[in-house]
Amino acid sequence: MGDDGNLIRKRTLLTLVLIAGLLMLSACSGTDSAAENNSDEATENKPKAGLNETTLDDVMTKKDNDEAFYVLIYDAKQEYVKNTKLLEAYDEALKKEDMKVFHLNIRDANEQTISQLYEEYESHSGSSHNPFEDGGLSVVFNGDFNSAFEYHGKSWNLNRLIGEMGSEEDTFFDDDRNSIIQESIQYNLDYVKGEEIELTY
């Protein structure tokens, strides 16, 4: 009977050790899986090369958090954006440069907010190019919107161009229009490099 008791105790102890080991392996496996899921979520939230749709609220949050990033701002009817293939042309050109750019149509944004942004931009830049009035690529850093066109002493009205092209059979894939996009992109690349801006994504 004594030998049987010892055998039962040994089996019980062995069973408990095996269960504890399995529980530890299961916990480790769960942690790895959670880490993988978190990594996947972080990757999904990061912008990809080309255009990434966003909202004005999100842009303002990033700006107020001192993030540094590119944003394409335009004010146009949705049908004109579609007709001119504005987004497709920019997306293709930006991917060639491996640039990650947010894009934002302010057509339906709160007028008071846009008016305030317009005035704030004018007051800190004295610009000949205002992204909220004229549209175009801008760089956000140090809590401000900054126009590469202003940096290069140029002006360009993307919003007017979209309006002119919107009712015609003309798209931004046209050689002349596409060259404007390429120039806009190069201005921004040069600006970021010249100002030694470190983008935060």
Disulfide bonds with the S-S distance in Angstrom:
none
